[in-house]
Amino acid sequence: MKISVLIPSKNEPLLRELTYEIHKNLKSLDHEVIIVEFGEIEEIPGAKVIKQKSKGLGNAIMEGLNHAKGDVIVTIDGDFSHRPEDILKLLKKINSFDIVIGSRFVKGGLTNDKTHRRLISWVYRNFASLVLGLKIKDNMSGFAAIKREVYDNLRINPLGFKINLEIMYKAKKKGYKIYEVPIVFEKRKAGKPTSSASEAFRIIRYIFELKFGLR
């Protein structure tokens, strides 16, 4: 089994360190690291860096898939908010499930994010659960291990960074098995998070579009 780790980036400053930590934790496994960069391109030792053509982190994942050779695709943030050592937690369950989510909100999970961002996340997660009927505690997680066949068998039209929500919803409808493992979500070590009122509106609209089959 080959693992492809996809890292969407927009000038994230710690990609060298992150790539090193990923290789260190996955050294016993056949794996590759692919960085999809929307900003300035630079060579990162141990990673394949590709230039993102379409805007949005969801599109970054889809473009990265075109270069990925793995049977399992791991998506992880580029700012160390997801701990590289937790990738192994996801992979330990992937043989029994089709999608394994790194979850802040199952027993044993933890988020060290700022209070206002935890509140925003709570609103989005509960709204998505209510509208879509998803019984997944961390349905907004960007940290996941997903079998390649799931991507290949779904029609995905992602918005921004919410590609995993779309995958979970459509995969659940097709009968794929989803599991959550507890992780620790850290404050980002560098860079700034992006959020806005217009982003909130797009996410709400996106959830309704998923519900009514418009995406």
N, CA and C atoms as a LAMMPS dump frame, in Angstrom:
ITEM: TIMESTEP
0
ITEM: NUMBER OF ATOMS
645
ITEM: BOX BOUNDS ff ff ff
-5.0000000000000000e+02 5.0000000000000000e+02
-5.0000000000000000e+02 5.0000000000000000e+02
-5.0000000000000000e+02 5.0000000000000000e+02
ITEM: ATOMS id mol type element x y z
1 1 1 N 0.845 -1.2 0
2 1 2 C 0 0 0
3 1 3 C 0.879 1.249 0
4 2 1 N 0.647 2.115 -0.945
5 2 2 C 1.406 3.364 -1.034
6 2 3 C 0.552 4.517 -0.511
7 3 1 N 1.188 5.415 0.228
8 3 2 C 0.511 6.557 0.832
9 3 3 C 0.941 7.834 0.12
10 4 1 N -0.019 8.64 -0.293
11 4 2 C 0.266 9.978 -0.823
12 4 3 C -0.237 11.006 0.178
13 5 1 N 0.669 11.849 0.665
14 5 2 C 0.298 12.913 1.596
15 5 3 C 0.201 14.213 0.805
16 6 1 N -0.989 14.794 0.764
17 6 2 C -1.228 16.03 0.02
18 6 3 C -1.292 17.208 0.981
19 7 1 N -0.524 18.242 0.682
20 7 2 C -0.496 19.448 1.508
21 7 3 C -0.86 20.649 0.642
22 8 1 N -2.075 21.186 0.777
23 8 2 C -2.4 22.436 0.089
24 8 3 C -1.689 23.59 0.794
25 9 1 N -1.183 24.534 0.024
26 9 2 C -0.423 25.628 0.633
27 9 3 C -0.653 26.937 -0.11
28 10 1 N -0.621 28.005 0.651
29 10 2 C -0.569 29.354 0.086
30 10 3 C 0.539 30.094 0.832
31 11 1 N 1.759 29.844 0.374
32 11 2 C 2.958 30.441 0.981
33 11 3 C 3.124 30.069 2.456
34 12 1 N 2.795 28.828 2.812
35 12 2 C 3.03 28.394 4.19
36 12 3 C 4.538 28.367 4.46
37 13 1 N 4.994 28.966 5.57
38 13 2 C 6.435 29.132 5.79
39 13 3 C 7.167 27.917 6.364
40 14 1 N 6.432 26.898 6.822
41 14 2 C 7.084 25.784 7.52
42 14 3 C 6.991 24.467 6.751
43 15 1 N 6.914 24.544 5.436
44 15 2 C 6.735 23.331 4.641
45 15 3 C 7.954 22.412 4.69
46 16 1 N 9.137 22.973 4.772
47 16 2 C 10.335 22.135 4.869
48 16 3 C 10.309 21.301 6.151
49 17 1 N 9.994 21.972 7.258
50 17 2 C 9.938 21.286 8.541
51 17 3 C 8.821 20.242 8.561
52 18 1 N 7.671 20.6 7.991
53 18 2 C 6.545 19.673 7.962
54 18 3 C 6.872 18.443 7.115
55 19 1 N 7.459 18.67 5.959
56 19 2 C 7.833 17.55 5.089
57 19 3 C 8.806 16.61 5.792
58 20 1 N 9.771 17.171 6.473
59 20 2 C 10.741 16.356 7.221
60 20 3 C 10.038 15.504 8.276
61 21 1 N 9.109 16.113 9.023
62 21 2 C 8.407 15.387 10.083
63 21 3 C 7.523 14.284 9.509
64 22 1 N 6.915 14.542 8.373
65 22 2 C 6.087 13.508 7.736
66 22 3 C 6.95 12.313 7.342
67 23 1 N 8.069 12.58 6.702
68 23 2 C 8.966 11.481 6.312
69 23 3 C 9.472 10.718 7.535
70 24 1 N 9.777 11.438 8.6
71 24 2 C 10.278 10.788 9.812
72 24 3 C 9.239 9.839 10.393
73 25 1 N 7.976 10.255 10.386
74 25 2 C 6.92 9.437 10.975
75 25 3 C 6.465 8.299 10.066
76 26 1 N 6.667 8.445 8.763
77 26 2 C 6.213 7.42 7.819
78 26 3 C 7.377 6.644 7.212
79 27 1 N 8.534 6.693 7.843
80 27 2 C 9.744 6.124 7.249
81 27 3 C 9.635 4.631 6.962
82 28 1 N 8.782 3.931 7.693
83 28 2 C 8.644 2.487 7.475
84 28 3 C 7.605 2.159 6.402
85 29 1 N 6.973 3.178 5.828
86 29 2 C 5.905 2.972 4.85
87 29 3 C 6.307 3.525 3.487
88 30 1 N 5.753 2.931 2.446
89 30 2 C 5.934 3.452 1.09
90 30 3 C 5.057 4.699 0.954
91 31 1 N 5.672 5.857 0.774
92 31 2 C 4.888 7.089 0.78
93 31 3 C 5.544 8.173 -0.061
94 32 1 N 4.778 9.195 -0.337
95 32 2 C 5.258 10.381 -1.032
96 32 3 C 4.576 11.603 -0.439
97 33 1 N 5.216 12.758 -0.582
98 33 2 C 4.651 14.023 -0.118
99 33 3 C 4.482 14.936 -1.326
100 34 1 N 3.272 15.43 -1.502
101 34 2 C 2.968 16.336 -2.611
102 34 3 C 2.448 17.645 -2.04
103 35 1 N 3.092 18.735 -2.389
104 35 2 C 2.661 20.067 -1.971
105 35 3 C 2.037 20.765 -3.17
106 36 1 N 0.812 21.234 -3
107 36 2 C 0.133 21.987 -4.053
108 36 3 C 0.154 23.45 -3.63
109 37 1 N 0.97 24.236 -4.304
110 37 2 C 1.26 25.603 -3.878
111 37 3 C 0.524 26.623 -4.74
112 38 1 N -0.294 27.449 -4.076
113 38 2 C -1.009 28.512 -4.784
114 38 3 C -0.157 29.774 -4.879
115 39 1 N 0.85 29.88 -3.998
116 39 2 C 1.703 31.068 -3.979
117 39 3 C 2.99 30.855 -4.749
118 40 1 N 4.076 31.34 -4.171
119 40 2 C 5.379 31.243 -4.821
120 40 3 C 5.919 29.815 -4.723
121 41 1 N 6.424 29.318 -5.839
122 41 2 C 6.971 27.967 -5.895
123 41 3 C 8.432 27.969 -5.449
124 42 1 N 8.78 27.046 -4.565
125 42 2 C 10.174 26.816 -4.215
126 42 3 C 10.393 25.32 -4.039
127 43 1 N 11.609 24.903 -4.216
128 43 2 C 11.927 23.482 -4.071
129 43 3 C 11.939 23.104 -2.595
130 44 1 N 11.25 22.017 -2.265
131 44 2 C 11.201 21.499 -0.9
132 44 3 C 11.809 20.102 -0.913
133 45 1 N 12.922 19.882 -0.227
134 45 2 C 13.53 18.548 -0.212
135 45 3 C 12.552 17.481 0.279
136 46 1 N 12.447 16.4 -0.476
137 46 2 C 11.585 15.298 -0.071
138 46 3 C 10.14 15.436 -0.495
139 47 1 N 9.821 16.493 -1.248
140 47 2 C 8.432 16.711 -1.669
141 47 3 C 8.37 17.037 -3.155
142 48 1 N 7.276 16.628 -3.772
143 48 2 C 6.971 17.067 -5.124
144 48 3 C 6.104 18.321 -5.002
145 49 1 N 6.573 19.428 -5.525
146 49 2 C 5.843 20.69 -5.418
147 49 3 C 5.245 21.019 -6.774
148 50 1 N 3.92 21.214 -6.798
149 50 2 C 3.252 21.561 -8.046
150 50 3 C 2.54 22.894 -7.886
151 51 1 N 2.434 23.615 -8.972
152 51 2 C 1.779 24.92 -8.965
153 51 3 C 0.276 24.746 -9.127
154 52 1 N -0.487 25.299 -8.185
155 52 2 C -1.941 25.203 -8.255
156 52 3 C -2.475 26.124 -9.343
157 53 1 N -3.388 25.6 -10.151
158 53 2 C -3.93 26.362 -11.275
159 53 3 C -5.253 27.033 -10.944
160 54 1 N -6.081 26.376 -10.129
161 54 2 C -7.412 26.896 -9.8
162 54 3 C -7.455 27.309 -8.337
163 55 1 N -8.174 28.382 -8.048
164 55 2 C -8.24 28.909 -6.688
165 55 3 C -9.016 27.967 -5.762
166 56 1 N -8.613 27.937 -4.492
167 56 2 C -9.355 27.173 -3.493
168 56 3 C -8.616 25.934 -3.038
169 57 1 N -8.695 25.654 -1.734
170 57 2 C -7.976 24.503 -1.197
171 57 3 C -8.583 23.18 -1.657
172 58 1 N -9.891 23.175 -1.89
173 58 2 C -10.508 21.97 -2.431
174 58 3 C -9.948 21.63 -3.802
175 59 1 N -9.808 22.658 -4.64
176 59 2 C -9.218 22.447 -5.96
177 59 3 C -7.757 22.026 -5.851
178 60 1 N -7.068 22.501 -4.816
179 60 2 C -5.682 22.074 -4.603
180 60 3 C -5.61 20.562 -4.407
181 61 1 N -6.541 20.016 -3.628
182 61 2 C -6.566 18.566 -3.413
183 61 3 C -6.834 17.84 -4.727
184 62 1 N -7.795 18.327 -5.492
185 62 2 C -8.136 17.669 -6.748
186 62 3 C -6.965 17.717 -7.731
187 63 1 N -6.251 18.83 -7.756
188 63 2 C -5.084 18.92 -8.636
189 63 3 C -3.956 18.015 -8.139
190 64 1 N -3.796 17.949 -6.824
191 64 2 C -2.777 17.067 -6.263
192 64 3 C -3.033 15.61 -6.591
193 65 1 N -4.299 15.226 -6.657
194 65 2 C -4.652 13.843 -6.986
195 65 3 C -4.126 13.434 -8.356
196 66 1 N -4.053 14.392 -9.265
197 66 2 C -3.563 14.083 -10.612
198 66 3 C -2.093 13.678 -10.609
199 67 1 N -1.387 14.032 -9.545
200 67 2 C 0.035 13.696 -9.438
201 67 3 C 0.292 12.574 -8.431
202 68 1 N -0.729 12.196 -7.673
203 68 2 C -0.554 11.224 -6.588
204 68 3 C -0.564 9.791 -7.117
205 69 1 N 0.321 8.972 -6.579
206 69 2 C 0.422 7.574 -6.976
207 69 3 C -0.084 6.622 -5.894
208 70 1 N -0.551 7.172 -4.78
209 70 2 C -0.91 6.349 -3.642
210 70 3 C -2.255 5.657 -3.747
211 71 1 N -2.378 4.551 -3.014
212 71 2 C -3.661 3.866 -2.858
213 71 3 C -4.501 4.55 -1.787
214 72 1 N -3.822 5.263 -0.89
215 72 2 C -4.481 6.027 0.17
216 72 3 C -3.972 7.46 0.099
217 73 1 N -4.908 8.4 0.16
218 73 2 C -4.573 9.819 0.1
219 73 3 C -4.785 10.424 1.482
220 74 1 N -3.737 11.021 2.025
221 74 2 C -3.833 11.724 3.306
222 74 3 C -3.788 13.221 3.033
223 75 1 N -4.776 13.953 3.531
224 75 2 C -4.757 15.411 3.429
225 75 3 C -4.433 15.99 4.799
226 76 1 N -3.549 16.975 4.812
227 76 2 C -3.093 17.56 6.067
228 76 3 C -2.806 19.042 5.844
229 77 1 N -3.096 19.866 6.837
230 77 2 C -2.817 21.297 6.732
231 77 3 C -1.315 21.549 6.705
232 78 1 N -0.931 22.66 6.096
233 78 2 C 0.481 22.974 5.943
234 78 3 C 1.066 23.838 7.037
235 79 1 N 0.333 24.031 8.135
236 79 2 C 0.761 24.979 9.173
237 79 3 C 1.033 24.315 10.527
238 80 1 N 1.123 22.984 10.538
239 80 2 C 1.356 22.208 11.766
240 80 3 C 0.159 22.22 12.72
241 81 1 N -1.021 22.645 12.267
242 81 2 C -2.192 22.507 13.134
243 81 3 C -2.577 21.036 13.274
244 82 1 N -2.255 20.242 12.268
245 82 2 C -2.364 18.785 12.369
246 82 3 C -0.974 18.226 12.628
247 83 1 N -0.854 17.349 13.605
248 83 2 C 0.448 16.806 13.981
249 83 3 C 0.833 15.656 13.044
250 84 1 N 1.998 15.714 12.442
251 84 2 C 2.407 14.649 11.514
252 84 3 C 2.375 13.253 12.131
253 85 1 N 2.659 13.152 13.426
254 85 2 C 2.654 11.829 14.064
255 85 3 C 1.255 11.216 14.113
256 86 1 N 0.221 12.047 13.977
257 86 2 C -1.145 11.525 14
258 86 3 C -1.545 10.857 12.689
259 87 1 N -0.75 11.042 11.643
260 87 2 C -1.053 10.361 10.383
261 87 3 C -1.116 8.854 10.602
262 88 1 N -0.231 8.336 11.424
263 88 2 C -0.21 6.892 11.677
264 88 3 C -1.494 6.414 12.341
265 89 1 N -2.114 7.253 13.164
266 89 2 C -3.395 6.888 13.773
267 89 3 C -4.454 6.652 12.699
268 90 1 N -4.456 7.511 11.698
269 90 2 C -5.418 7.363 10.61
270 90 3 C -5.14 6.092 9.813
271 91 1 N -3.872 5.867 9.521
272 91 2 C -3.511 4.739 8.666
273 91 3 C -3.748 3.395 9.34
274 92 1 N -3.701 3.355 10.662
275 92 2 C -3.95 2.1 11.377
276 92 3 C -5.379 1.598 11.172
277 93 1 N -6.294 2.493 10.834
278 93 2 C -7.702 2.117 10.659
279 93 3 C -8.125 2.014 9.197
280 94 1 N -7.26 2.42 8.271
281 94 2 C -7.712 2.551 6.885
282 94 3 C -7.988 1.207 6.219
283 95 1 N -7.409 0.122 6.713
284 95 2 C -7.715 -1.181 6.123
285 95 3 C -9.136 -1.636 6.43
286 96 1 N -9.708 -1.116 7.518
287 96 2 C -11.058 -1.52 7.924
288 96 3 C -12.133 -0.535 7.483
289 97 1 N -11.713 0.646 7.036
290 97 2 C -12.669 1.682 6.644
291 97 3 C -12.216 2.324 5.338
292 98 1 N -13.137 3.05 4.713
293 98 2 C -12.817 3.722 3.449
294 98 3 C -12.297 5.135 3.674
295 99 1 N -12.79 5.768 4.726
296 99 2 C -12.381 7.125 5.086
297 99 3 C -12.119 7.152 6.583
298 100 1 N -10.974 7.669 6.972
299 100 2 C -10.663 7.834 8.394
300 100 3 C -10.388 9.313 8.64
301 101 1 N -11.188 9.901 9.529
302 101 2 C -11.12 11.33 9.813
303 101 3 C -10.318 11.575 11.082
304 102 1 N -9.418 12.543 11.04
305 102 2 C -8.766 13.016 12.253
306 102 3 C -9.708 13.964 12.969
307 103 1 N -10.221 13.551 14.114
308 103 2 C -11.324 14.262 14.766
309 103 3 C -10.9 14.927 16.068
310 104 1 N -11.277 16.194 16.178
311 104 2 C -11.042 16.952 17.415
312 104 3 C -12.085 16.657 18.472
313 105 1 N -13.203 16.054 18.077
314 105 2 C -14.382 16.068 18.935
315 105 3 C -14.883 14.701 19.368
316 106 1 N -14.191 13.63 18.987
317 106 2 C -14.497 12.334 19.59
318 106 3 C -13.695 12.217 20.882
319 107 1 N -14.028 11.212 21.69
320 107 2 C -13.342 11.026 22.964
321 107 3 C -11.838 10.885 22.745
322 108 1 N -11.073 11.686 23.465
323 108 2 C -9.625 11.673 23.321
324 108 3 C -9.095 12.742 22.398
325 109 1 N -9.99 13.371 21.62
326 109 2 C -9.586 14.453 20.733
327 109 3 C -9.507 15.771 21.478
328 110 1 N -8.812 16.735 20.887
329 110 2 C -8.602 18.017 21.556
330 110 3 C -8.316 19.092 20.518
331 111 1 N -8.822 20.298 20.757
332 111 2 C -8.462 21.44 19.927
333 111 3 C -7.854 22.531 20.787
334 112 1 N -6.736 23.059 20.338
335 112 2 C -6.078 24.17 21.017
336 112 3 C -6.275 25.474 20.255
337 113 1 N -7.273 25.485 19.385
338 113 2 C -7.551 26.685 18.601
339 113 3 C -8.13 27.781 19.488
340 114 1 N -8.133 29.005 18.959
341 114 2 C -8.663 30.134 19.712
342 114 3 C -10.171 29.992 19.911
343 115 1 N -10.676 30.615 20.974
344 115 2 C -12.077 30.447 21.363
345 115 3 C -13.029 30.845 20.251
346 116 1 N -12.784 31.969 19.593
347 116 2 C -13.725 32.422 18.565
348 116 3 C -13.724 31.481 17.366
349 117 1 N -12.579 30.873 17.067
350 117 2 C -12.536 29.923 15.962
351 117 3 C -13.21 28.605 16.339
352 118 1 N -13.136 28.219 17.607
353 118 2 C -13.873 27.03 18.065
354 118 3 C -15.375 27.262 17.949
355 119 1 N -15.814 28.479 18.245
356 119 2 C -17.235 28.808 18.137
357 119 3 C -17.698 28.757 16.684
358 120 1 N -16.899 29.338 15.796
359 120 2 C -17.243 29.307 14.373
360 120 3 C -17.333 27.859 13.887
361 121 1 N -16.36 27.045 14.288
362 121 2 C -16.361 25.637 13.902
363 121 3 C -17.596 24.922 14.43
364 122 1 N -17.97 25.21 15.675
365 122 2 C -19.152 24.58 16.28
366 122 3 C -20.406 24.901 15.471
367 123 1 N -20.551 26.149 15.054
368 123 2 C -21.722 26.557 14.27
369 123 3 C -21.751 25.816 12.938
370 124 1 N -20.636 25.82 12.22
371 124 2 C -20.578 25.15 10.921
372 124 3 C -20.86 23.656 11.05
373 125 1 N -20.228 23.015 12.022
374 125 2 C -20.372 21.563 12.172
375 125 3 C -21.808 21.167 12.483
376 126 1 N -22.423 21.887 13.402
377 126 2 C -23.787 21.542 13.786
378 126 3 C -24.789 21.881 12.695
379 127 1 N -24.54 22.947 11.967
380 127 2 C -25.415 23.285 10.846
381 127 3 C -25.325 22.209 9.766
382 128 1 N -24.103 21.776 9.456
383 128 2 C -23.924 20.726 8.451
384 128 3 C -24.568 19.416 8.902
385 129 1 N -24.423 19.079 10.179
386 129 2 C -25.036 17.849 10.7
387 129 3 C -26.55 17.901 10.595
388 130 1 N -27.118 19.063 10.922
389 130 2 C -28.57 19.226 10.886
390 130 3 C -29.106 19.12 9.465
391 131 1 N -28.476 19.818 8.54
392 131 2 C -28.981 19.869 7.168
393 131 3 C -28.693 18.576 6.41
394 132 1 N -27.498 18.04 6.581
395 132 2 C -27.074 16.885 5.79
396 132 3 C -27.315 15.547 6.482
397 133 1 N -27.636 15.591 7.776
398 133 2 C -27.858 14.348 8.502
399 133 3 C -26.594 13.533 8.701
400 134 1 N -25.457 14.209 8.74
401 134 2 C -24.173 13.527 8.913
402 134 3 C -23.89 13.3 10.39
403 135 1 N -23.819 12.062 10.806
404 135 2 C -23.52 11.758 12.204
405 135 3 C -22.014 11.588 12.379
406 136 1 N -21.308 12.628 12.01
407 136 2 C -19.852 12.669 12.129
408 136 3 C -19.514 13.897 12.954
409 137 1 N -18.798 13.701 14.041
410 137 2 C -18.588 14.793 14.989
411 137 3 C -17.703 15.904 14.436
412 138 1 N -16.726 15.546 13.609
413 138 2 C -15.834 16.566 13.045
414 138 3 C -15.968 16.581 11.529
415 139 1 N -17.155 16.963 11.061
416 139 2 C -17.413 16.93 9.625
417 139 3 C -16.726 18.051 8.855
418 140 1 N -16.079 18.98 9.562
419 140 2 C -15.327 20.05 8.906
420 140 3 C -13.82 19.789 8.924
421 141 1 N -13.418 18.618 9.361
422 141 2 C -11.99 18.312 9.462
423 141 3 C -11.328 18.29 8.088
424 142 1 N -10.133 18.865 8.021
425 142 2 C -9.349 18.801 6.796
426 142 3 C -8.273 17.731 6.841
427 143 1 N -8.25 16.964 7.926
428 143 2 C -7.224 15.943 8.155
429 143 3 C -7.878 14.583 7.993
430 144 1 N -7.493 13.85 6.961
431 144 2 C -8.17 12.577 6.685
432 144 3 C -7.283 11.664 5.858
433 145 1 N -7.542 10.368 5.988
434 145 2 C -6.976 9.354 5.095
435 145 3 C -8.142 8.756 4.318
436 146 1 N -8.046 8.8 3.004
437 146 2 C -9.152 8.378 2.149
438 146 3 C -8.612 7.468 1.055
439 147 1 N -9.244 6.319 0.886
440 147 2 C -8.821 5.409 -0.177
441 147 3 C -9.025 6.069 -1.541
442 148 1 N -8.079 5.849 -2.418
443 148 2 C -8.124 6.483 -3.734
444 148 3 C -9.41 6.139 -4.483
445 149 1 N -9.886 4.929 -4.298
446 149 2 C -11.092 4.507 -5.014
447 149 3 C -12.302 5.357 -4.644
448 150 1 N -12.314 5.916 -3.426
449 150 2 C -13.422 6.786 -3.028
450 150 3 C -13.427 8.04 -3.887
451 151 1 N -12.267 8.671 -4.03
452 151 2 C -12.176 9.842 -4.905
453 151 3 C -12.601 9.492 -6.324
454 152 1 N -12.137 8.341 -6.803
455 152 2 C -12.392 7.966 -8.192
456 152 3 C -13.863 7.676 -8.456
457 153 1 N -14.608 7.281 -7.418
458 153 2 C -16.002 6.88 -7.607
459 153 3 C -17.017 7.952 -7.227
460 154 1 N -16.531 9.129 -6.827
461 154 2 C -17.437 10.22 -6.471
462 154 3 C -17.283 11.375 -7.45
463 155 1 N -18.383 12.066 -7.692
464 155 2 C -18.315 13.314 -8.463
465 155 3 C -18.148 14.447 -7.461
466 156 1 N -16.972 15.055 -7.464
467 156 2 C -16.638 16.047 -6.446
468 156 3 C -16.488 17.421 -7.085
469 157 1 N -17.163 18.397 -6.49
470 157 2 C -17.115 19.777 -6.975
471 157 3 C -16.889 20.681 -5.771
472 158 1 N -15.663 20.738 -5.259
473 158 2 C -15.42 21.338 -3.944
474 158 3 C -15.495 22.853 -3.921
475 159 1 N -15.773 23.373 -2.727
476 159 2 C -15.745 24.809 -2.467
477 159 3 C -14.693 25.072 -1.399
478 160 1 N -13.744 25.951 -1.709
479 160 2 C -12.769 26.366 -0.709
480 160 3 C -12.11 25.185 -0.029
481 161 1 N -12.119 25.168 1.304
482 161 2 C -11.423 24.128 2.059
483 161 3 C -12.373 23.043 2.542
484 162 1 N -13.614 23.031 2.061
485 162 2 C -14.596 22.088 2.584
486 162 3 C -14.749 20.841 1.721
487 163 1 N -13.721 20.448 1.039
488 163 2 C -13.805 19.275 0.181
489 163 3 C -14.117 18.017 0.976
490 164 1 N -13.561 17.877 2.177
491 164 2 C -13.799 16.649 2.942
492 164 3 C -15.244 16.518 3.393
493 165 1 N -15.918 17.638 3.642
494 165 2 C -17.346 17.584 3.967
495 165 3 C -18.124 16.997 2.798
496 166 1 N -17.821 17.445 1.607
497 166 2 C -18.496 16.925 0.417
498 166 3 C -18.201 15.439 0.224
499 167 1 N -16.95 15.062 0.427
500 167 2 C -16.578 13.653 0.279
501 167 3 C -17.312 12.794 1.301
502 168 1 N -17.347 13.234 2.565
503 168 2 C -18.042 12.469 3.606
504 168 3 C -19.515 12.284 3.261
505 169 1 N -20.155 13.365 2.85
506 169 2 C -21.592 13.322 2.569
507 169 3 C -21.893 12.389 1.394
508 170 1 N -21.161 12.556 0.3
509 170 2 C -21.425 11.744 -0.884
510 170 3 C -20.983 10.293 -0.683
511 171 1 N -19.893 10.101 0.057
512 171 2 C -19.429 8.737 0.331
513 171 3 C -20.418 7.993 1.218
514 172 1 N -20.964 8.68 2.207
515 172 2 C -21.938 8.059 3.107
516 172 3 C -23.164 7.606 2.323
517 173 1 N -23.599 8.416 1.381
518 173 2 C -24.766 8.062 0.569
519 173 3 C -24.5 6.832 -0.298
520 174 1 N -23.239 6.609 -0.645
521 174 2 C -22.887 5.456 -1.474
522 174 3 C -22.514 4.23 -0.64
523 175 1 N -22.577 4.369 0.678
524 175 2 C -22.333 3.22 1.54
525 175 3 C -20.893 3.007 1.964
526 176 1 N -20.027 3.964 1.704
527 176 2 C -18.645 3.842 2.169
528 176 3 C -18.588 3.978 3.689
529 177 1 N -17.617 3.302 4.281
530 177 2 C -17.495 3.293 5.744
531 177 3 C -16.545 4.404 6.201
532 178 1 N -17.012 5.174 7.198
533 178 2 C -16.256 6.316 7.71
534 178 3 C -16.01 6.127 9.201
535 179 1 N -14.814 6.47 9.632
536 179 2 C -14.442 6.313 11.04
537 179 3 C -13.68 7.551 11.493
538 180 1 N -13.853 7.917 12.77
539 180 2 C -13.139 9.056 13.339
540 180 3 C -12.153 8.585 14.402
541 181 1 N -10.938 9.093 14.324
542 181 2 C -9.943 8.822 15.362
543 181 3 C -9.582 10.141 16.044
544 182 1 N -9.321 10.103 17.34
545 182 2 C -9.024 11.347 18.061
546 182 3 C -7.647 11.906 17.703
547 183 1 N -7.604 13.217 17.504
548 183 2 C -6.334 13.904 17.257
549 183 3 C -6.288 15.168 18.105
550 184 1 N -5.117 15.758 18.175
551 184 2 C -4.953 17.068 18.803
552 184 3 C -4.786 18.097 17.693
553 185 1 N -5.64 19.109 17.7
554 185 2 C -5.558 20.201 16.728
555 185 3 C -4.838 21.365 17.39
556 186 1 N -3.677 21.718 16.847
557 186 2 C -2.848 22.753 17.446
558 186 3 C -3.125 24.121 16.821
559 187 1 N -2.762 25.171 17.545
560 187 2 C -2.743 26.494 16.938
561 187 3 C -1.683 26.487 15.844
562 188 1 N -1.969 27.169 14.748
563 188 2 C -0.985 27.199 13.667
564 188 3 C 0.306 27.844 14.154
565 189 1 N 1.439 27.289 13.711
566 189 2 C 2.739 27.78 14.162
567 189 3 C 3.169 29.039 13.429
568 190 1 N 2.616 29.269 12.247
569 190 2 C 2.992 30.442 11.467
570 190 3 C 1.889 30.741 10.47
571 191 1 N 1.889 31.982 9.945
572 191 2 C 0.856 32.372 8.998
573 191 3 C -0.423 32.766 9.699
574 192 1 N -1.417 33.162 8.899
575 192 2 C -2.678 33.624 9.446
576 192 3 C -3.832 32.835 8.849
577 193 1 N -4.829 32.459 9.673
578 193 2 C -6.016 31.785 9.135
579 193 3 C -6.853 32.762 8.335
580 194 1 N -7.633 32.241 7.401
581 194 2 C -8.496 33.094 6.586
582 194 3 C -9.95 32.752 6.855
583 195 1 N -10.729 33.77 7.175
584 195 2 C -12.167 33.591 7.349
585 195 3 C -12.823 34.947 7.172
586 196 1 N -14.069 34.94 6.739
587 196 2 C -14.776 36.19 6.497
588 196 3 C -16.261 35.911 6.455
589 197 1 N -17.054 37.005 6.465
590 197 2 C -18.505 36.856 6.37
591 197 3 C -18.891 36.243 5.03
592 198 1 N -18.187 36.628 3.968
593 198 2 C -18.506 36.071 2.652
594 198 3 C -18.197 34.577 2.599
595 199 1 N -17.136 34.157 3.293
596 199 2 C -16.808 32.732 3.369
597 199 3 C -17.908 31.971 4.1
598 200 1 N -18.418 32.556 5.178
599 200 2 C -19.505 31.926 5.928
600 200 3 C -20.732 31.739 5.044
601 201 1 N -21.063 32.762 4.271
602 201 2 C -22.218 32.664 3.374
603 201 3 C -22.008 31.565 2.34
604 202 1 N -20.793 31.478 1.788
605 202 2 C -20.517 30.452 0.776
606 202 3 C -20.632 29.052 1.361
607 203 1 N -20.174 28.878 2.595
608 203 2 C -20.254 27.561 3.231
609 203 3 C -21.708 27.161 3.464
610 204 1 N -22.517 28.093 3.962
611 204 2 C -23.933 27.807 4.198
612 204 3 C -24.634 27.455 2.89
613 205 1 N -24.362 28.247 1.852
614 205 2 C -24.969 27.957 0.547
615 205 3 C -24.508 26.594 0.023
616 206 1 N -23.236 26.321 0.214
617 206 2 C -22.636 25.061 -0.232
618 206 3 C -23.311 23.861 0.429
619 207 1 N -23.584 23.967 1.72
620 207 2 C -24.241 22.879 2.447
621 207 3 C -25.628 22.613 1.877
622 208 1 N -26.375 23.676 1.588
623 208 2 C -27.701 23.495 0.989
624 208 3 C -27.596 22.911 -0.42
625 209 1 N -26.582 23.326 -1.178
626 209 2 C -26.399 22.772 -2.521
627 209 3 C -26.096 21.276 -2.46
628 210 1 N -25.3 20.871 -1.475
629 210 2 C -25.05 19.443 -1.286
630 210 3 C -26.345 18.704 -0.967
631 211 1 N -27.122 19.277 -0.071
632 211 2 C -28.365 18.647 0.37
633 211 3 C -29.311 18.403 -0.796
634 212 1 N -29.408 19.381 -1.676
635 212 2 C -30.395 19.292 -2.757
636 212 3 C -29.782 18.851 -4.084
637 213 1 N -28.578 18.29 -4.016
638 213 2 C -27.975 17.687 -5.196
639 213 3 C -27.56 18.653 -6.273
640 214 1 N -27.23 19.874 -5.892
641 214 2 C -26.849 20.892 -6.866
642 214 3 C -25.346 20.953 -7.091
643 215 1 N -24.607 20.096 -6.371
644 215 2 C -23.153 20.049 -6.566
645 215 3 C -22.742 18.607 -6.873
